[in-house]
């Protein structure tokens, strides 16, 4: 299976991911999502994307959080995020706090997929 986090052949990764981040920030700022996630990044792309993520979050008044240990849930396969950084774009501090609380519960062995789906604005019944 092709990694769904990779842009199609011929697309500049920096531009592709910057565009995706901008769209997710706009959706989050508009209230369509409480939380949006970037693709998982490794160096050297991480260092190139970080200032763009900061700029987009600031532009839309969002709280940006750099996650280096994304919780294990049914949302993302562990092998696709292991050792990578994901930018979280939170509508506000309350959303970030809810995410961090969810992360603690997940680390304690609780199933938090549905709680994460809710923060992400996903339907509870979609796959």
HELIX and SHEET records of a PDB file:
HELIX    1   1 UNK A   13  UNK A   29  1                                  17    
HELIX    2   2 UNK A   45  UNK A   60  1                                  16    
HELIX    3   3 UNK A   78  UNK A   81  1                                   4    
HELIX    4   4 UNK A   93  UNK A  107  1                                  15    
HELIX    5   5 UNK A  113  UNK A  120  1                                   8    
SHEET    1   A 3 UNK A  35  UNK A  37  0                                        
SHEET    2   A 3 UNK A  86  UNK A  90 -1                                        
SHEET    3   A 3 UNK A  63  UNK A  67 -1                                        
END                                                                             
